[in-house]
Amino acid sequence: MRKIYHLSSCSTCKRIIKELNPDAGFILQDIKTEKITEEQLNLMAGLSGSYESLFSRRAIKYKELNLKEKNLSEEEYKNYILNEYTFLKRPVIIIGKKIFVGNSKKVVESAEKELQKK
């Protein structure tokens, strides 16, 4: 599988996708217009190791809902991501059996290296 979950209105996602220059074999899914399914999220969590690793603490709703004060379970992380796309750390890049989550320089460089192997 070669897929990128992103937000088309996010300038950071746009920049990363431009940098990676994915070929036609990639599927790009705008998570705002095409919601993430439970099956897709389960696959991502399986590859990354947890729902928490996919959860964005930068989301405005994270502060609005005062989630910092709560000790969330894996099931709660999963439900928040499924119910509100902004809780997914983006972009999520899947190349084969490898997953790259977020926009840190290290993550993007790792994804680039993996793409060069293919």
Biopython code that builds the backbone (N, CA, C, O; Angstrom):
import numpy as np
from Bio.PDB.StructureBuilder import StructureBuilder

atoms = [
    (1, "MET", "N", (0.843, -1.183, 0.000)),
    (1, "MET", "CA", (0.000, 0.000, 0.000)),
    (1, "MET", "C", (0.888, 1.245, 0.000)),
    (1, "MET", "O", (1.905, 1.308, 0.691)),
    (2, "ARG", "N", (0.480, 2.214, -0.781)),
    (2, "ARG", "CA", (1.186, 3.497, -0.849)),
    (2, "ARG", "C", (0.123, 4.583, -0.735)),
    (2, "ARG", "O", (-0.620, 4.855, -1.678)),
    (3, "LYS", "N", (0.071, 5.197, 0.451)),
    (3, "LYS", "CA", (-1.020, 6.126, 0.714)),
    (3, "LYS", "C", (-0.558, 7.263, 1.600)),
    (3, "LYS", "O", (0.301, 7.094, 2.465)),
    (4, "ILE", "N", (-1.149, 8.434, 1.366)),
    (4, "ILE", "CA", (-0.898, 9.587, 2.219)),
    (4, "ILE", "C", (-2.233, 10.140, 2.684)),
    (4, "ILE", "O", (-3.077, 10.535, 1.880)),
    (5, "TYR", "N", (-2.405, 10.160, 4.002)),
    (5, "TYR", "CA", (-3.575, 10.788, 4.615)),
    (5, "TYR", "C", (-3.139, 12.210, 4.942)),
    (5, "TYR", "O", (-2.150, 12.410, 5.647)),
    (6, "HIS", "N", (-3.868, 13.195, 4.438)),
    (6, "HIS", "CA", (-3.457, 14.589, 4.593)),
    (6, "HIS", "C", (-4.668, 15.494, 4.683)),
    (6, "HIS", "O", (-5.809, 15.041, 4.593)),
    (7, "LEU", "N", (-4.407, 16.771, 4.861)),
    (7, "LEU", "CA", (-5.446, 17.789, 4.857)),
    (7, "LEU", "C", (-5.075, 18.756, 3.741)),
    (7, "LEU", "O", (-4.031, 19.406, 3.803)),
    (8, "SER", "N", (-5.918, 18.853, 2.727)),
    (8, "SER", "CA", (-5.568, 19.659, 1.545)),
    (8, "SER", "C", (-5.446, 21.147, 1.863)),
    (8, "SER", "O", (-4.795, 21.884, 1.122)),
    (9, "SER", "N", (-6.056, 21.591, 2.941)),
    (9, "SER", "CA", (-5.977, 23.003, 3.305)),
    (9, "SER", "C", (-4.770, 23.322, 4.191)),
    (9, "SER", "O", (-4.555, 24.475, 4.564)),
    (10, "CYS", "N", (-3.998, 22.312, 4.518)),
    (10, "CYS", "CA", (-2.840, 22.485, 5.411)),
    (10, "CYS", "C", (-1.587, 22.768, 4.592)),
    (10, "CYS", "O", (-1.179, 21.949, 3.768)),
    (11, "SER", "N", (-0.981, 23.921, 4.817)),
    (11, "SER", "CA", (0.206, 24.300, 4.037)),
    (11, "SER", "C", (1.385, 23.362, 4.315)),
    (11, "SER", "O", (2.196, 23.104, 3.426)),
    (12, "THR", "N", (1.478, 22.857, 5.535)),
    (12, "THR", "CA", (2.561, 21.929, 5.870)),
    (12, "THR", "C", (2.401, 20.619, 5.099)),
    (12, "THR", "O", (3.372, 20.091, 4.556)),
    (13, "CYS", "N", (1.180, 20.099, 5.054)),
    (13, "CYS", "CA", (0.926, 18.867, 4.290)),
    (13, "CYS", "C", (1.249, 19.084, 2.812)),
    (13, "CYS", "O", (1.873, 18.236, 2.175)),
    (14, "LYS", "N", (0.818, 20.227, 2.272)),
    (14, "LYS", "CA", (1.090, 20.533, 0.859)),
    (14, "LYS", "C", (2.593, 20.548, 0.588)),
    (14, "LYS", "O", (3.060, 19.980, -0.399)),
    (15, "ARG", "N", (3.352, 21.207, 1.482)),
    (15, "ARG", "CA", (4.803, 21.304, 1.315)),
    (15, "ARG", "C", (5.452, 19.923, 1.348)),
    (15, "ARG", "O", (6.320, 19.617, 0.531)),
    (16, "ILE", "N", (5.026, 19.091, 2.298)),
    (16, "ILE", "CA", (5.608, 17.753, 2.436)),
    (16, "ILE", "C", (5.293, 16.893, 1.215)),
    (16, "ILE", "O", (6.166, 16.187, 0.710)),
    (17, "ILE", "N", (4.062, 16.948, 0.744)),
    (17, "ILE", "CA", (3.676, 16.166, -0.437)),
    (17, "ILE", "C", (4.488, 16.630, -1.653)),
    (17, "ILE", "O", (4.931, 15.815, -2.462)),
    (18, "LYS", "N", (4.675, 17.939, -1.767)),
    (18, "LYS", "CA", (5.478, 18.470, -2.874)),
    (18, "LYS", "C", (6.919, 17.971, -2.770)),
    (18, "LYS", "O", (7.521, 17.584, -3.772)),
    (19, "GLU", "N", (7.471, 17.983, -1.551)),
    (19, "GLU", "CA", (8.843, 17.499, -1.319)),
    (19, "GLU", "C", (8.981, 16.022, -1.683)),
    (19, "GLU", "O", (9.939, 15.616, -2.340)),
    (20, "LEU", "N", (8.007, 15.231, -1.242)),
    (20, "LEU", "CA", (8.064, 13.783, -1.479)),
    (20, "LEU", "C", (7.821, 13.442, -2.938)),
    (20, "LEU", "O", (8.333, 12.444, -3.445)),
    (21, "ASN", "N", (7.035, 14.277, -3.612)),
    (21, "ASN", "CA", (6.706, 14.067, -5.018)),
    (21, "ASN", "C", (6.261, 12.626, -5.277)),
    (21, "ASN", "O", (6.891, 11.907, -6.053)),
    (22, "PRO", "N", (5.165, 12.204, -4.619)),
    (22, "PRO", "CA", (4.730, 10.808, -4.764)),
    (22, "PRO", "C", (4.308, 10.486, -6.199)),
    (22, "PRO", "O", (3.721, 11.316, -6.892)),
    (23, "ASP", "N", (4.622, 9.263, -6.626)),
    (23, "ASP", "CA", (4.274, 8.860, -7.990)),
    (23, "ASP", "C", (2.779, 8.532, -8.093)),
    (23, "ASP", "O", (2.045, 8.587, -7.106)),
    (24, "ALA", "N", (2.360, 8.196, -9.289)),
    (24, "ALA", "CA", (0.947, 7.926, -9.561)),
    (24, "ALA", "C", (0.420, 6.715, -8.792)),
    (24, "ALA", "O", (-0.793, 6.537, -8.672)),
    (25, "GLY", "N", (1.319, 5.888, -8.273)),
    (25, "GLY", "CA", (0.906, 4.716, -7.506)),
    (25, "GLY", "C", (0.414, 5.053, -6.105)),
    (25, "GLY", "O", (-0.117, 4.187, -5.411)),
    (26, "PHE", "N", (0.587, 6.300, -5.684)),
    (26, "PHE", "CA", (0.149, 6.731, -4.365)),
    (26, "PHE", "C", (-1.313, 7.136, -4.378)),
    (26, "PHE", "O", (-1.801, 7.716, -5.348)),
    (27, "ILE", "N", (-2.005, 6.826, -3.294)),
    (27, "ILE", "CA", (-3.375, 7.290, -3.089)),
    (27, "ILE", "C", (-3.285, 8.430, -2.083)),
    (27, "ILE", "O", (-2.723, 8.270, -0.999)),
    (28, "LEU", "N", (-3.841, 9.578, -2.446)),
    (28, "LEU", "CA", (-3.899, 10.711, -1.531)),
    (28, "LEU", "C", (-5.319, 10.824, -1.000)),
    (28, "LEU", "O", (-6.269, 10.918, -1.777)),
    (29, "GLN", "N", (-5.464, 10.815, 0.305)),
    (29, "GLN", "CA", (-6.795, 10.922, 0.904)),
    (29, "GLN", "C", (-6.859, 12.173, 1.764)),
    (29, "GLN", "O", (-6.177, 12.282, 2.782)),
    (30, "ASP", "N", (-7.696, 13.121, 1.333)),
    (30, "ASP", "CA", (-7.934, 14.334, 2.111)),
    (30, "ASP", "C", (-8.903, 13.956, 3.231)),
    (30, "ASP", "O", (-10.068, 13.651, 2.975)),
    (31, "ILE", "N", (-8.417, 13.978, 4.466)),
    (31, "ILE", "CA", (-9.219, 13.468, 5.585)),
    (31, "ILE", "C", (-10.397, 14.367, 5.951)),
    (31, "ILE", "O", (-11.266, 13.964, 6.724)),
    (32, "LYS", "N", (-10.433, 15.580, 5.400)),
    (32, "LYS", "CA", (-11.572, 16.454, 5.659)),
    (32, "LYS", "C", (-12.742, 16.097, 4.747)),
    (32, "LYS", "O", (-13.895, 16.116, 5.178)),
    (33, "THR", "N", (-12.453, 15.774, 3.499)),
    (33, "THR", "CA", (-13.521, 15.469, 2.542)),
    (33, "THR", "C", (-13.837, 13.975, 2.477)),
    (33, "THR", "O", (-14.947, 13.588, 2.110)),
    (34, "GLU", "N", (-12.869, 13.144, 2.830)),
    (34, "GLU", "CA", (-13.074, 11.688, 2.839)),
    (34, "GLU", "C", (-12.645, 11.162, 4.204)),
    (34, "GLU", "O", (-11.474, 10.867, 4.442)),
    (35, "LYS", "N", (-13.632, 11.055, 5.091)),
    (35, "LYS", "CA", (-13.348, 10.666, 6.474)),
    (35, "LYS", "C", (-12.588, 9.351, 6.574)),
    (35, "LYS", "O", (-12.736, 8.454, 5.744)),
    (36, "ILE", "N", (-11.775, 9.267, 7.610)),
    (36, "ILE", "CA", (-11.038, 8.041, 7.897)),
    (36, "ILE", "C", (-12.021, 7.006, 8.419)),
    (36, "ILE", "O", (-12.860, 7.308, 9.268)),
    (37, "THR", "N", (-11.916, 5.798, 7.915)),
    (37, "THR", "CA", (-12.773, 4.718, 8.406)),
    (37, "THR", "C", (-12.107, 4.051, 9.609)),
    (37, "THR", "O", (-10.904, 4.194, 9.830)),
    (38, "GLU", "N", (-12.894, 3.334, 10.365)),
    (38, "GLU", "CA", (-12.351, 2.610, 11.510)),
    (38, "GLU", "C", (-11.308, 1.593, 11.041)),
    (38, "GLU", "O", (-10.283, 1.397, 11.694)),
    (39, "GLU", "N", (-11.579, 0.955, 9.914)),
    (39, "GLU", "CA", (-10.645, -0.028, 9.356)),
    (39, "GLU", "C", (-9.304, 0.628, 9.006)),
    (39, "GLU", "O", (-8.245, 0.073, 9.299)),
    (40, "GLN", "N", (-9.352, 1.808, 8.381)),
    (40, "GLN", "CA", (-8.126, 2.522, 8.034)),
    (40, "GLN", "C", (-7.348, 2.915, 9.292)),
    (40, "GLN", "O", (-6.125, 2.781, 9.347)),
    (41, "LEU", "N", (-8.075, 3.402, 10.298)),
    (41, "LEU", "CA", (-7.425, 3.814, 11.544)),
    (41, "LEU", "C", (-6.817, 2.616, 12.263)),
    (41, "LEU", "O", (-5.724, 2.714, 12.822)),
    (42, "ASN", "N", (-7.519, 1.489, 12.249)),
    (42, "ASN", "CA", (-6.980, 0.275, 12.870)),
    (42, "ASN", "C", (-5.682, -0.159, 12.176)),
    (42, "ASN", "O", (-4.730, -0.572, 12.837)),
    (43, "LEU", "N", (-5.652, -0.062, 10.850)),
    (43, "LEU", "CA", (-4.436, -0.397, 10.095)),
    (43, "LEU", "C", (-3.290, 0.534, 10.496)),
    (43, "LEU", "O", (-2.171, 0.083, 10.741)),
    (44, "MET", "N", (-3.580, 1.840, 10.560)),
    (44, "MET", "CA", (-2.550, 2.807, 10.940)),
    (44, "MET", "C", (-2.024, 2.512, 12.344)),
    (44, "MET", "O", (-0.815, 2.527, 12.572)),
    (45, "ALA", "N", (-2.921, 2.247, 13.273)),
    (45, "ALA", "CA", (-2.524, 1.966, 14.655)),
    (45, "ALA", "C", (-1.710, 0.678, 14.729)),
    (45, "ALA", "O", (-0.767, 0.579, 15.514)),
    (46, "GLY", "N", (-2.071, -0.300, 13.918)),
    (46, "GLY", "CA", (-1.316, -1.548, 13.871)),
    (46, "GLY", "C", (0.110, -1.324, 13.399)),
    (46, "GLY", "O", (1.044, -1.937, 13.916)),
    (47, "LEU", "N", (0.277, -0.448, 12.418)),
    (47, "LEU", "CA", (1.610, -0.153, 11.886)),
    (47, "LEU", "C", (2.428, 0.749, 12.823)),
    (47, "LEU", "O", (3.644, 0.603, 12.941)),
    (48, "SER", "N", (1.732, 1.682, 13.483)),
    (48, "SER", "CA", (2.454, 2.644, 14.329)),
    (48, "SER", "C", (2.625, 2.165, 15.771)),
    (48, "SER", "O", (3.487, 2.660, 16.498)),
    (49, "GLY", "N", (1.802, 1.201, 16.180)),
    (49, "GLY", "CA", (1.928, 0.663, 17.536)),
    (49, "GLY", "C", (0.861, 1.113, 18.509)),
    (49, "GLY", "O", (0.646, 0.467, 19.534)),
    (50, "SER", "N", (0.177, 2.227, 18.200)),
    (50, "SER", "CA", (-0.881, 2.696, 19.100)),
    (50, "SER", "C", (-1.709, 3.787, 18.433)),
    (50, "SER", "O", (-1.299, 4.392, 17.442)),
    (51, "TYR", "N", (-2.889, 4.020, 19.008)),
    (51, "TYR", "CA", (-3.719, 5.139, 18.550)),
    (51, "TYR", "C", (-3.127, 6.447, 19.061)),
    (51, "TYR", "O", (-3.217, 7.482, 18.401)),
    (52, "GLU", "N", (-2.519, 6.387, 20.243)),
    (52, "GLU", "CA", (-1.915, 7.594, 20.819)),
    (52, "GLU", "C", (-0.835, 8.168, 19.901)),
    (52, "GLU", "O", (-0.700, 9.387, 19.801)),
    (53, "SER", "N", (-0.070, 7.311, 19.235)),
    (53, "SER", "CA", (0.999, 7.787, 18.347)),
    (53, "SER", "C", (0.442, 8.527, 17.124)),
    (53, "SER", "O", (1.169, 9.261, 16.455)),
    (54, "LEU", "N", (-0.838, 8.329, 16.841)),
    (54, "LEU", "CA", (-1.491, 8.990, 15.708)),
    (54, "LEU", "C", (-2.235, 10.257, 16.124)),
    (54, "LEU", "O", (-2.727, 11.002, 15.277)),
    (55, "PHE", "N", (-2.312, 10.492, 17.414)),
    (55, "PHE", "CA", (-3.132, 11.565, 17.981)),
    (55, "PHE", "C", (-2.351, 12.876, 18.042)),
    (55, "PHE", "O", (-1.217, 12.919, 18.517)),
    (56, "SER", "N", (-2.978, 13.933, 17.554)),
    (56, "SER", "CA", (-2.346, 15.249, 17.555)),
    (56, "SER", "C", (-2.768, 16.056, 18.774)),
    (56, "SER", "O", (-3.951, 16.323, 18.988)),
    (57, "ARG", "N", (-1.787, 16.433, 19.554)),
    (57, "ARG", "CA", (-2.052, 17.293, 20.703)),
    (57, "ARG", "C", (-2.010, 18.772, 20.305)),
    (57, "ARG", "O", (-2.221, 19.650, 21.142)),
    (58, "ARG", "N", (-1.742, 19.037, 19.054)),
    (58, "ARG", "CA", (-1.714, 20.415, 18.550)),
    (58, "ARG", "C", (-3.098, 20.882, 18.095)),
    (58, "ARG", "O", (-3.306, 22.073, 17.859)),
    (59, "ALA", "N", (-4.020, 19.968, 17.974)),
    (59, "ALA", "CA", (-5.363, 20.319, 17.505)),
    (59, "ALA", "C", (-5.996, 21.346, 18.447)),
    (59, "ALA", "O", (-5.877, 21.234, 19.667)),
    (60, "ILE", "N", (-6.655, 22.327, 17.883)),
    (60, "ILE", "CA", (-7.316, 23.360, 18.677)),
    (60, "ILE", "C", (-8.324, 22.732, 19.635)),
    (60, "ILE", "O", (-8.459, 23.164, 20.780)),
    (61, "LYS", "N", (-9.026, 21.717, 19.158)),
    (61, "LYS", "CA", (-10.033, 21.054, 20.000)),
    (61, "LYS", "C", (-9.412, 20.363, 21.207)),
    (61, "LYS", "O", (-10.091, 20.145, 22.210)),
    (62, "TYR", "N", (-8.139, 20.019, 21.122)),
    (62, "TYR", "CA", (-7.447, 19.393, 22.252)),
    (62, "TYR", "C", (-7.477, 20.344, 23.449)),
    (62, "TYR", "O", (-7.731, 19.937, 24.583)),
    (63, "LYS", "N", (-7.213, 21.614, 23.166)),
    (63, "LYS", "CA", (-7.256, 22.632, 24.229)),
    (63, "LYS", "C", (-8.694, 22.957, 24.605)),
    (63, "LYS", "O", (-9.021, 23.081, 25.785)),
    (64, "GLU", "N", (-9.558, 23.096, 23.593)),
    (64, "GLU", "CA", (-10.960, 23.437, 23.849)),
    (64, "GLU", "C", (-11.645, 22.414, 24.751)),
    (64, "GLU", "O", (-12.414, 22.778, 25.641)),
    (65, "LEU", "N", (-11.364, 21.143, 24.517)),
    (65, "LEU", "CA", (-11.993, 20.074, 25.303)),
    (65, "LEU", "C", (-11.226, 19.766, 26.589)),
    (65, "LEU", "O", (-11.590, 18.867, 27.346)),
    (66, "ASN", "N", (-10.158, 20.529, 26.817)),
    (66, "ASN", "CA", (-9.343, 20.364, 28.021)),
    (66, "ASN", "C", (-8.835, 18.929, 28.186)),
    (66, "ASN", "O", (-8.825, 18.389, 29.292)),
    (67, "LEU", "N", (-8.417, 18.321, 27.079)),
    (67, "LEU", "CA", (-7.981, 16.924, 27.109)),
    (67, "LEU", "C", (-6.627, 16.747, 27.787)),
    (67, "LEU", "O", (-6.276, 15.644, 28.206)),
    (68, "LYS", "N", (-5.874, 17.830, 27.894)),
    (68, "LYS", "CA", (-4.572, 17.761, 28.554)),
    (68, "LYS", "C", (-4.725, 17.293, 30.008)),
    (68, "LYS", "O", (-3.839, 16.647, 30.567)),
    (69, "GLU", "N", (-5.852, 17.632, 30.589)),
    (69, "GLU", "CA", (-6.107, 17.297, 31.994)),
    (69, "GLU", "C", (-6.577, 15.849, 32.167)),
    (69, "GLU", "O", (-6.656, 15.352, 33.291)),
    (70, "LYS", "N", (-6.884, 15.183, 31.069)),
    (70, "LYS", "CA", (-7.430, 13.823, 31.146)),
    (70, "LYS", "C", (-6.367, 12.789, 30.790)),
    (70, "LYS", "O", (-5.452, 13.060, 30.012)),
    (71, "ASN", "N", (-6.503, 11.619, 31.364)),
    (71, "ASN", "CA", (-5.633, 10.496, 31.040)),
    (71, "ASN", "C", (-6.411, 9.601, 30.079)),
    (71, "ASN", "O", (-7.214, 8.773, 30.509)),
    (72, "LEU", "N", (-6.173, 9.768, 28.784)),
    (72, "LEU", "CA", (-6.981, 9.078, 27.770)),
    (72, "LEU", "C", (-6.525, 7.640, 27.555)),
    (72, "LEU", "O", (-5.333, 7.333, 27.602)),
    (73, "SER", "N", (-7.498, 6.768, 27.319)),
    (73, "SER", "CA", (-7.208, 5.372, 26.989)),
    (73, "SER", "C", (-7.015, 5.257, 25.480)),
    (73, "SER", "O", (-7.337, 6.180, 24.733)),
    (74, "GLU", "N", (-6.492, 4.129, 25.042)),
    (74, "GLU", "CA", (-6.324, 3.886, 23.602)),
    (74, "GLU", "C", (-7.673, 3.999, 22.876)),
    (74, "GLU", "O", (-7.754, 4.564, 21.785)),
    (75, "GLU", "N", (-8.711, 3.463, 23.485)),
    (75, "GLU", "CA", (-10.060, 3.507, 22.886)),
    (75, "GLU", "C", (-10.522, 4.961, 22.741)),
    (75, "GLU", "O", (-11.146, 5.318, 21.742)),
    (76, "GLU", "N", (-10.218, 5.789, 23.731)),
    (76, "GLU", "CA", (-10.609, 7.207, 23.651)),
    (76, "GLU", "C", (-9.827, 7.925, 22.553)),
    (76, "GLU", "O", (-10.395, 8.724, 21.808)),
    (77, "TYR", "N", (-8.531, 7.647, 22.450)),
    (77, "TYR", "CA", (-7.747, 8.235, 21.354)),
    (77, "TYR", "C", (-8.376, 7.860, 20.014)),
    (77, "TYR", "O", (-8.568, 8.707, 19.142)),
    (78, "LYS", "N", (-8.689, 6.592, 19.872)),
    (78, "LYS", "CA", (-9.294, 6.088, 18.636)),
    (78, "LYS", "C", (-10.599, 6.832, 18.333)),
    (78, "LYS", "O", (-10.805, 7.295, 17.211)),
    (79, "ASN", "N", (-11.470, 6.943, 19.323)),
    (79, "ASN", "CA", (-12.762, 7.595, 19.115)),
    (79, "ASN", "C", (-12.632, 9.072, 18.782)),
    (79, "ASN", "O", (-13.359, 9.582, 17.929)),
    (80, "TYR", "N", (-11.710, 9.766, 19.448)),
    (80, "TYR", "CA", (-11.500, 11.179, 19.128)),
    (80, "TYR", "C", (-11.043, 11.345, 17.688)),
    (80, "TYR", "O", (-11.526, 12.234, 16.988)),
    (81, "ILE", "N", (-10.122, 10.506, 17.234)),
    (81, "ILE", "CA", (-9.627, 10.607, 15.853)),
    (81, "ILE", "C", (-10.741, 10.294, 14.856)),
    (81, "ILE", "O", (-10.876, 10.974, 13.839)),
    (82, "LEU", "N", (-11.534, 9.270, 15.143)),
    (82, "LEU", "CA", (-12.626, 8.905, 14.225)),
    (82, "LEU", "C", (-13.704, 9.991, 14.156)),
    (82, "LEU", "O", (-14.301, 10.210, 13.102)),
    (83, "ASN", "N", (-13.947, 10.658, 15.260)),
    (83, "ASN", "CA", (-15.025, 11.650, 15.315)),
    (83, "ASN", "C", (-14.605, 13.045, 14.882)),
    (83, "ASN", "O", (-15.458, 13.860, 14.532)),
    (84, "GLU", "N", (-13.313, 13.337, 14.898)),
    (84, "GLU", "CA", (-12.834, 14.673, 14.543)),
    (84, "GLU", "C", (-11.496, 14.555, 13.814)),
    (84, "GLU", "O", (-10.473, 14.239, 14.420)),
    (85, "TYR", "N", (-11.517, 14.811, 12.515)),
    (85, "TYR", "CA", (-10.319, 14.613, 11.689)),
    (85, "TYR", "C", (-9.115, 15.407, 12.179)),
    (85, "TYR", "O", (-7.978, 15.003, 11.936)),
    (86, "THR", "N", (-9.339, 16.531, 12.867)),
    (86, "THR", "CA", (-8.209, 17.354, 13.305)),
    (86, "THR", "C", (-7.342, 16.659, 14.354)),
    (86, "THR", "O", (-6.220, 17.093, 14.613)),
    (87, "PHE", "N", (-7.851, 15.592, 14.956)),
    (87, "PHE", "CA", (-7.068, 14.874, 15.960)),
    (87, "PHE", "C", (-6.050, 13.905, 15.341)),
    (87, "PHE", "O", (-5.226, 13.344, 16.064)),
    (88, "LEU", "N", (-6.093, 13.701, 14.036)),
    (88, "LEU", "CA", (-5.090, 12.838, 13.398)),
    (88, "LEU", "C", (-3.835, 13.657, 13.140)),
    (88, "LEU", "O", (-3.889, 14.708, 12.500)),
    (89, "LYS", "N", (-2.710, 13.172, 13.640)),
    (89, "LYS", "CA", (-1.428, 13.815, 13.388)),
    (89, "LYS", "C", (-1.161, 13.650, 11.892)),
    (89, "LYS", "O", (-1.276, 12.546, 11.359)),
    (90, "ARG", "N", (-0.803, 14.747, 11.211)),
    (90, "ARG", "CA", (-0.677, 14.670, 9.766)),
    (90, "ARG", "C", (0.661, 15.200, 9.288)),
    (90, "ARG", "O", (1.343, 15.969, 9.966)),
    (91, "PRO", "N", (1.003, 14.752, 8.086)),
    (91, "PRO", "CA", (0.371, 13.699, 7.300)),
    (91, "PRO", "C", (0.737, 12.315, 7.836)),
    (91, "PRO", "O", (1.688, 12.154, 8.601)),
    (92, "VAL", "N", (-0.041, 11.332, 7.415)),
    (92, "VAL", "CA", (0.290, 9.934, 7.697)),
    (92, "VAL", "C", (0.643, 9.322, 6.347)),
    (92, "VAL", "O", (-0.169, 9.308, 5.421)),
    (93, "ILE", "N", (1.858, 8.822, 6.256)),
    (93, "ILE", "CA", (2.358, 8.264, 4.988)),
    (93, "ILE", "C", (2.588, 6.774, 5.193)),
    (93, "ILE", "O", (3.319, 6.369, 6.097)),
    (94, "ILE", "N", (1.965, 5.969, 4.355)),
    (94, "ILE", "CA", (2.156, 4.521, 4.428)),
    (94, "ILE", "C", (2.837, 4.073, 3.139)),
    (94, "ILE", "O", (2.351, 4.315, 2.034)),
    (95, "ILE", "N", (3.980, 3.409, 3.321)),
    (95, "ILE", "CA", (4.724, 2.856, 2.180)),
    (95, "ILE", "C", (4.958, 1.392, 2.506)),
    (95, "ILE", "O", (5.799, 1.056, 3.339)),
    (96, "GLY", "N", (4.206, 0.525, 1.840)),
    (96, "GLY", "CA", (4.298, -0.906, 2.144)),
    (96, "GLY", "C", (3.837, -1.176, 3.563)),
    (96, "GLY", "O", (2.696, -0.880, 3.917)),
    (97, "LYS", "N", (4.716, -1.736, 4.374)),
    (97, "LYS", "CA", (4.385, -2.043, 5.772)),
    (97, "LYS", "C", (4.960, -1.014, 6.737)),
    (97, "LYS", "O", (4.970, -1.227, 7.950)),
    (98, "LYS", "N", (5.442, 0.109, 6.190)),
    (98, "LYS", "CA", (6.032, 1.149, 7.039)),
    (98, "LYS", "C", (5.121, 2.358, 7.089)),
    (98, "LYS", "O", (4.467, 2.710, 6.107)),
    (99, "ILE", "N", (5.093, 2.992, 8.268)),
    (99, "ILE", "CA", (4.243, 4.169, 8.456)),
    (99, "ILE", "C", (5.095, 5.323, 8.970)),
    (99, "ILE", "O", (6.012, 5.130, 9.768)),
    (100, "PHE", "N", (4.775, 6.520, 8.501)),
    (100, "PHE", "CA", (5.465, 7.736, 8.904)),
    (100, "PHE", "C", (4.377, 8.724, 9.327)),
    (100, "PHE", "O", (3.525, 9.109, 8.527)),
    (101, "VAL", "N", (4.423, 9.124, 10.590)),
    (101, "VAL", "CA", (3.342, 9.931, 11.156)),
    (101, "VAL", "C", (3.863, 11.301, 11.579)),
    (101, "VAL", "O", (4.818, 11.408, 12.348)),
    (102, "GLY", "N", (3.226, 12.334, 11.069)),
    (102, "GLY", "CA", (3.559, 13.688, 11.485)),
    (102, "GLY", "C", (4.462, 14.408, 10.508)),
    (102, "GLY", "O", (4.812, 13.893, 9.446)),
    (103, "ASN", "N", (4.829, 15.623, 10.904)),
    (103, "ASN", "CA", (5.549, 16.494, 9.986)),
    (103, "ASN", "C", (6.927, 16.912, 10.485)),
    (103, "ASN", "O", (7.500, 17.885, 9.994)),
    (104, "SER", "N", (7.457, 16.182, 11.455)),
    (104, "SER", "CA", (8.801, 16.531, 11.923)),
    (104, "SER", "C", (9.809, 16.266, 10.804)),
    (104, "SER", "O", (9.591, 15.421, 9.936)),
    (105, "LYS", "N", (10.897, 16.996, 10.845)),
    (105, "LYS", "CA", (11.930, 16.861, 9.810)),
    (105, "LYS", "C", (12.427, 15.420, 9.729)),
    (105, "LYS", "O", (12.621, 14.886, 8.638)),
    (106, "LYS", "N", (12.632, 14.797, 10.884)),
    (106, "LYS", "CA", (13.133, 13.422, 10.949)),
    (106, "LYS", "C", (12.160, 12.440, 10.278)),
    (106, "LYS", "O", (12.581, 11.553, 9.536)),
    (107, "VAL", "N", (10.875, 12.604, 10.543)),
    (107, "VAL", "CA", (9.850, 11.717, 9.956)),
    (107, "VAL", "C", (9.816, 11.884, 8.440)),
    (107, "VAL", "O", (9.772, 10.898, 7.705)),
    (108, "VAL", "N", (9.834, 13.122, 7.976)),
    (108, "VAL", "CA", (9.777, 13.392, 6.534)),
    (108, "VAL", "C", (11.022, 12.843, 5.836)),
    (108, "VAL", "O", (10.924, 12.263, 4.755)),
    (109, "GLU", "N", (12.191, 13.025, 6.453)),
    (109, "GLU", "CA", (13.425, 12.490, 5.861)),
    (109, "GLU", "C", (13.382, 10.963, 5.790)),
    (109, "GLU", "O", (13.829, 10.377, 4.804)),
    (110, "SER", "N", (12.849, 10.318, 6.826)),
    (110, "SER", "CA", (12.724, 8.855, 6.816)),
    (110, "SER", "C", (11.796, 8.398, 5.695)),
    (110, "SER", "O", (12.077, 7.410, 5.016)),
    (111, "ALA", "N", (10.697, 9.111, 5.504)),
    (111, "ALA", "CA", (9.759, 8.771, 4.422)),
    (111, "ALA", "C", (10.429, 8.948, 3.061)),
    (111, "ALA", "O", (10.247, 8.127, 2.162)),
    (112, "GLU", "N", (11.202, 10.020, 2.914)),
    (112, "GLU", "CA", (11.922, 10.253, 1.648)),
    (112, "GLU", "C", (12.888, 9.120, 1.351)),
    (112, "GLU", "O", (12.964, 8.639, 0.220)),
    (113, "LYS", "N", (13.634, 8.691, 2.378)),
    (113, "LYS", "CA", (14.587, 7.584, 2.196)),
    (113, "LYS", "C", (13.864, 6.307, 1.786)),
    (113, "LYS", "O", (14.339, 5.568, 0.923)),
    (114, "GLU", "N", (12.721, 6.049, 2.403)),
    (114, "GLU", "CA", (11.950, 4.851, 2.079)),
    (114, "GLU", "C", (11.443, 4.918, 0.644)),
    (114, "GLU", "O", (11.445, 3.910, -0.063)),
    (115, "LEU", "N", (11.011, 6.089, 0.213)),
    (115, "LEU", "CA", (10.547, 6.262, -1.163)),
    (115, "LEU", "C", (11.663, 6.021, -2.172)),
    (115, "LEU", "O", (11.424, 5.471, -3.247)),
    (116, "GLN", "N", (12.859, 6.423, -1.835)),
    (116, "GLN", "CA", (13.996, 6.255, -2.749)),
    (116, "GLN", "C", (14.358, 4.788, -2.927)),
    (116, "GLN", "O", (14.937, 4.415, -3.948)),
    (117, "LYS", "N", (14.023, 3.943, -1.943)),
    (117, "LYS", "CA", (14.283, 2.507, -2.038)),
    (117, "LYS", "C", (13.372, 1.845, -3.056)),
    (117, "LYS", "O", (13.758, 0.863, -3.691)),
    (118, "LYS", "N", (12.185, 2.368, -3.213)),
    (118, "LYS", "CA", (11.167, 1.720, -4.041)),
    (118, "LYS", "C", (11.358, 2.005, -5.511)),
    (118, "LYS", "O", (10.579, 1.530, -6.338)),
]
sb = StructureBuilder()
sb.init_structure("model")
sb.init_model(0)
sb.init_chain("A")
sb.init_seg("    ")
for serial, (resi, resn, name, xyz) in enumerate(atoms, 1):
    if name == "N":
        sb.init_residue(resn, " ", resi, " ")
    sb.init_atom(name, np.array(xyz, "f"), 0.0, 1.0, " ", f" {name:<3s}", serial, name[0])
structure = sb.get_structure()
